[in-house]
Amino acid sequence: MRNRWLACCWMITGCWAIAVLPAQAATIDPLYQPEAIQVPSGKTTEQVRQVIHKVTNDKNWEVRDVGTGHIEARYFKKSRRNKVISAVIDFHFDSRAIRISYRESEGLDHNSQDGTIDSTYNKWVRTFEKRLRKALNSY
């Protein structure tokens, strides 16, 4: 009887540990701030704006023009456990360069004092950076 109870406790504890570990396994990295992306010569500011819109129009990103040379991309998602994950990224641009910068986030463990954030944010920014470079060269 005692062996069954111990086995049952181990199974429950083992299952509980497995369920908790992935939720706590977020990787925190230094906030990625890419160098300015150089725009190939001959591109107009309007063409650069169109490229940014094309690259950032993804199913979970809301993109809007804030002003001349400034586009804002917002991500918002609610998990099954009602945890909010959101981020706002600014794109400042002209006919020579595009600069991507962090503005704010929720649920991504951003720490402004030590300059860290959940690695998911960095993946998004790196993806935008790669897509922008590719689109600018093929546009």
N, C-alpha and C positions, 0 to 999 in steps of 0.2 A: 504494500500500500504506500509506504513512504517513498519508494522508488518511482511509483507512478506520479505522486504529487510533485517530486523534484523534476521529473521529466516534463510535466505539464507547466511548471513555473519556468523552466528553461525555455520551453517552446514559446510561451507567452512573452517572456523577456526578450528572447531572440527575435521574435516577430516585431515587437515594439521597437527595438533598436534599429532594425532594418527600415522600418517606416520613418523613423526620425532622422536618420543620417542623411538621406538625400536633401531634406529640407534645410539642413544646416551646412550643406556642402558648398555653398556659394563661395566663389573665389573672389577675393578682394585684391585689386591691383592698383598701381598708380594711375591716376586719371590720364588717359591718352589725349594729348593735344598735338595734332599733326601740324607739320610745317605747312606754309601756304602752298596751295596747288597752283602751279603756273599755268596760265591760259595760253595756248598757242597763238602766235601773232595772227592778226587778221580777224579775230573773233570780236563781235560787238558785245556790249553789256547785255543787250537783249538776248543774244544767242547764249550767253553764259547763264542768264536767268532761266531760259528754257531747258538747258541741260540740267541745272539743279532740280527743277521741277520734275523732269523726266526720271531722274535717278532716285529722288526721294518719294515719289508717289508709290508707296507700298501699302498693303492692306491695313496695316495698323498705324500708319503715320498720316497725320493731318498737316498739310503744307500750306503756308500762306505768305504772301508778300507783306512785309511790315513797312517798308519804305524803299527808296531808291538804294539799290545795292545791298538789301537786307531781306533774307528769307528766313522764316522760322519753321522748323519741323517739330511737331509734337507727337509723342507716342503715349498711348493710354491703354491699359489693359487691366481688367479685374480678374483675378484668379478664381478658381472654384471655391477657395476658402475666403473670398472677398478681400484678399490682399491687393492693394492698388500698386501697380508698377507704372510709372510715368517718367518721361524725360522730355526736355526741351533743348533742342540744338539750334544754334544760330549759324547761318551762312552769310558772311559778309563778302561781297564780291564787286569786281569791276572788270574791265576788259583785259586786265593783266593777271589777276590772281583771285583765288577763292580761299577764304579762311573759315575753318570749321571751329566752333567753340561751344563749350558746355555753358548752359544757362542755369538749369535746375533739374531736379529729379525727386522722385518719391519711391520708396521701396527698393532702391538700388544701393543703399548703404554709403552714400556719398559723405565723405568727411573732409571738409574744406581745410581743416587744420593740418592734416597730414597728406592731403591731396590724393585720396584713394576713393575708389568706387568699385561696384560689382563689375566683374569682367564682361558681363553681358553688354554693358554700355560701350566699353571699348571695342567689342566686336561690331556693334552697330556703326560706330564712327569709322572703323577701318574698312568696313564694307562700303560705306558712302564714299570714302576716300578713293578706294579702288575703282568703284563704278564711275566716279567723276573723272578720274584720269583717263579711263577707257573711253567714256563718252566724248570727252573733249577732243581726243585724238581722232575719233571716227566721225565727228559731226561736220 
